[in-house]
């Protein structure tokens, strides 16, 4: 996963988005420590490796926010994921903004107020959620309660940032909706995502039509082997089943064709959630 795109104008005033400016400086990675009170302790190794490769190529784009911890050391307020990935990349120094000890609470309040009170587009909401969850360590459940969204909705918002930049721009401009973005994410290849987004935009597709387009695109290799693509009725049935499962499990769910049947994929944060769901089903 590459580094997140820059924040919107309002969010950019809350979290710095580039490693330049009068408040920026560089600190040795070894002089920075994680916040021991940071509630988030699990980080996807695969995501960290992808971010590490991005940092090797482009450096740390968005600075960490740190506070003085005494004796020449600093503690992370926001940006632990970037700090971990920078270490994996072998980076010796990272860009930082130094703030006071109460800054984490102020950042959290400001971002949440920005989400609740401002008329943000889906991409700006996704960036705010990512900052709160990935940088400040707020759980998705707690964030959902504070902004009036469910945990799957928060997860789905953050996933929007996996879309190609030009597709994100369509969402920012209001040419496609959040629902269109989720439908496009069903396609795995970035090139296919761009193609589907352009078609949905140019032909003014509904979200359901875009979902059908994503299913049809996923079926192309199987059609070459004599398999038939899903019908519109099957696509709608899968969409309805997905929604019911997400409501019942309170987790993001994806249903996709495989051979003559279907595969159900449930997005989980850790093994504990898998055990919890298994207990509920037995």
C-alpha positions in Angstrom: 0.0 0.0 0.0 1.4 3.4 -0.9 1.3 6.4 1.4 -2.0 8.1 1.6 -2.9 10.9 -0.7 -2.7 14.5 0.7 -5.4 15.7 3.0 -8.1 18.1 1.9 -7.9 21.8 2.6 -9.7 21.7 5.9 -7.9 18.5 7.0 -4.5 19.7 5.9 -4.8 22.5 8.4 -5.1 19.9 11.1 -2.5 17.3 10.1 0.5 18.4 8.0 0.5 16.8 4.6 4.0 17.4 3.2 7.5 17.2 4.6 8.2 20.9 3.9 7.4 24.2 5.6 8.7 26.3 8.5 7.5 23.9 11.2 9.2 20.9 9.7 12.5 19.4 10.8 14.2 16.0 10.6 14.9 13.8 13.5 16.9 10.5 13.7 14.5 7.5 13.7 16.4 6.1 16.7 15.5 9.2 18.8 11.7 8.6 18.4 9.7 6.2 20.5 6.1 4.9 20.1 3.5 6.3 22.5 3.1 3.6 25.2 -0.5 4.7 25.6 -1.2 4.2 21.9 -4.2 1.7 21.9 -3.3 0.3 18.5 -0.6 -2.4 18.7 -1.3 -4.6 15.6 0.0 -3.5 12.3 -0.4 -5.5 9.1 3.1 -6.7 8.1 2.1 -6.8 4.4 0.9 -3.2 4.5 4.0 -2.1 6.3 6.2 -3.8 3.7 4.3 -2.1 0.9 4.7 1.3 2.7 8.3 0.6 3.3 8.9 0.1 -0.5 7.1 3.4 -1.1 9.3 5.1 1.4 12.4 3.6 -0.3 11.3 5.1 -3.6 9.9 8.5 -2.5 10.9 9.0 1.2 8.4 9.8 4.0 5.9 12.1 2.3 3.8 13.0 5.3 5.7 14.0 8.5 5.2 12.4 11.8 3.8 14.5 14.7 5.9 14.1 17.9 6.2 15.6 21.3 9.4 16.1 23.5 9.9 13.2 25.9 13.1 14.5 27.6 16.8 13.7 27.3 16.7 14.3 23.5 14.0 11.8 22.8 10.6 12.2 21.3 7.3 10.4 21.4 4.9 9.8 18.5 1.6 11.6 18.6 0.6 10.6 15.0 2.4 8.5 12.4 3.5 5.3 14.1 2.8 3.3 10.9 5.1 5.6 8.9 7.7 5.4 11.7 7.7 1.6 11.6 7.8 1.4 7.8 10.7 3.9 7.8 12.7 1.6 10.1 12.0 -1.3 7.7 13.2 0.8 4.8 16.5 1.6 6.6 15.8 5.3 6.7 17.9 7.2 9.3 16.0 10.4 9.6 12.3 11.3 9.2 10.4 14.6 8.8 8.5 15.6 11.9 6.5 18.4 13.4 7.1 18.9 17.1 4.0 19.7 19.2 3.1 19.8 22.9 1.9 17.0 25.0 -1.8 17.7 24.7 -1.7 17.8 20.9 -3.0 14.2 20.4 -6.3 15.0 22.1 -6.7 18.2 20.2 -6.0 16.5 16.9 -8.5 13.8 17.6 -11.2 16.3 18.6 -10.5 18.5 15.5 -10.6 15.7 13.1 -13.9 14.3 14.5 -15.5 17.7 14.5 -14.3 18.2 10.9 -16.1 14.9 10.0 -19.3 15.7 11.8 -19.7 19.4 11.0 -18.1 19.9 7.7 -19.6 18.9 4.3 -16.7 16.6 3.4 -16.6 14.5 0.3 -16.1 10.7 0.7 -12.3 11.0 0.1 -11.9 13.7 2.7 -13.9 11.5 5.1 -11.7 8.5 4.3 -8.6 10.5 5.0 -9.9 11.8 8.3 -10.9 8.2 9.3 -7.4 6.9 8.3 -5.7 9.6 10.3 -7.8 8.8 13.4 -7.5 5.0 13.1 -4.0 4.6 11.7 -2.2 7.6 13.1 -4.0 8.4 16.4 -5.0 4.8 17.3 -8.7 5.4 17.7 -10.6 2.1 17.3 -13.0 1.8 14.4 -15.8 1.0 16.9 -15.2 4.1 19.0 -14.8 6.3 15.9 -18.1 4.9 14.5 -19.9 5.8 17.7 -18.6 9.3 17.7 -19.4 10.1 14.0 -22.7 8.1 13.7 -21.3 5.3 11.5 -21.0 1.5 11.9 -17.7 -0.2 12.1 -18.1 -1.7 8.5 -18.8 1.8 7.2 -15.6 3.1 8.7 -13.6 0.2 7.3 -15.2 0.7 3.9 -14.4 4.5 3.9 -10.7 3.8 4.7 -10.6 1.2 1.9 -11.6 3.9 -0.6 -8.0 5.2 -0.3 -6.8 2.0 -2.1 -8.4 3.4 -5.3 -6.1 4.9 -8.0 -5.5 8.6 -7.6 -7.5 9.5 -10.7 -10.5 7.5 -9.5 -10.2 9.2 -6.1 -10.3 12.5 -7.9 -13.7 11.5 -9.5 -15.1 10.9 -6.0 -13.7 14.2 -4.7 -15.3 16.1 -7.6 -18.7 14.4 -7.0 -18.5 12.6 -10.4 -18.8 9.2 -8.6 -20.2 8.4 -5.2 -18.9 6.5 -2.2 -21.0 3.6 -3.3 -19.4 3.7 -6.8 -16.0 3.6 -5.1 -16.9 0.5 -3.1 -18.1 -1.2 -6.2 -15.0 -0.4 -8.1 -12.9 -1.9 -5.3 -14.3 -5.3 -6.1 -12.0 -5.3 -9.1 -8.4 -6.1 -8.1 -6.3 -4.6 -10.9 -5.7 -0.9 -10.8 -6.0 -0.6 -14.6 -9.3 -2.3 -14.6 -10.5 0.0 -11.7 -9.6 3.0 -13.8 -11.5 1.5 -16.8 -14.6 0.7 -14.8 -14.6 4.1 -13.1 -14.4 5.9 -16.5 -17.2 3.8 -17.9 -19.4 4.4 -14.8 -18.8 8.2 -15.0 -19.2 8.5 -18.8 -22.4 6.4 -18.9 -23.8 7.8 -15.6 -24.1 4.3 -14.1 -25.9 3.7 -10.8 -24.1 2.0 -8.0 -25.9 -1.3 -8.9 -24.8 -1.0 -12.5 -21.2 -0.4 -11.4 -21.4 -3.5 -9.2 -22.6 -5.5 -12.1 -19.8 -4.1 -14.2 -17.3 -5.1 -11.6 -18.7 -8.6 -11.5 -18.6 -8.9 -15.2 -15.0 -7.7 -15.3 -14.0 -10.2 -12.7 -15.7 -13.0 -14.8 -13.7 -12.2 -18.0 -11.0 -14.8 -17.5 -13.6 -17.4 -16.6 -15.6 -16.6 -19.7 -12.5 -17.5 -21.7 -12.7 -20.9 -20.2 -16.3 -21.3 -21.2 -17.9 -20.0 -18.0 -20.8 -17.6 -18.0 -20.7 -14.2 -16.4 -23.2 -13.5 -13.6 -26.6 -12.3 -14.7 -28.0 -9.0 -13.4 -30.4 -10.9 -11.1 -27.5 -12.9 -9.6 -25.5 -9.7 -9.2 -28.3 -8.0 -7.3 -28.8 -11.2 -5.1 -25.1 -11.2 -4.2 -25.2 -7.5 -3.4 -28.3 -8.1 -1.1 -26.6 -11.1 0.6 -23.4 -9.1 1.1 -25.4 -6.3 2.8 -27.2 -8.7 5.1 -24.0 -10.4 6.1 -22.2 -7.1 6.8 -25.2 -6.1 9.0 -25.2 -9.4 10.9 -21.5 -9.8 11.3 -20.7 -6.0 11.7 -17.7 -6.6 9.4 -16.9 -5.8 5.7 -17.9 -8.8 3.5 -17.2 -9.6 -0.1 -18.8 -12.4 -2.1 -17.2 -13.4 -5.4 -17.7 -16.3 -7.9 -15.3 -19.2 -7.8 -15.7 -22.2 -10.1 -19.4 -23.2 -10.0 -19.9 -21.7 -6.5 -19.1 -18.6 -4.5 -16.5 -17.5 -2.0 -17.4 -15.4 1.0 -14.6 -13.2 2.3 -14.9 -11.4 5.7 -12.5 -8.6 6.6 -11.1 -9.1 10.1 -8.5 -7.1 12.1 -7.2 -10.0 14.2 -7.6 -13.7 15.2 -9.8 -12.7 18.1 -12.5 -11.4 15.8 -12.5 -14.7 13.8 -12.9 -16.6 17.1 -15.7 -14.3 18.2 -17.6 -14.9 14.9 -17.0 -18.6 15.0 -18.5 -18.7 18.6 -21.6 -16.8 17.4 -22.1 -19.4 14.6 -21.8 -22.5 16.8 
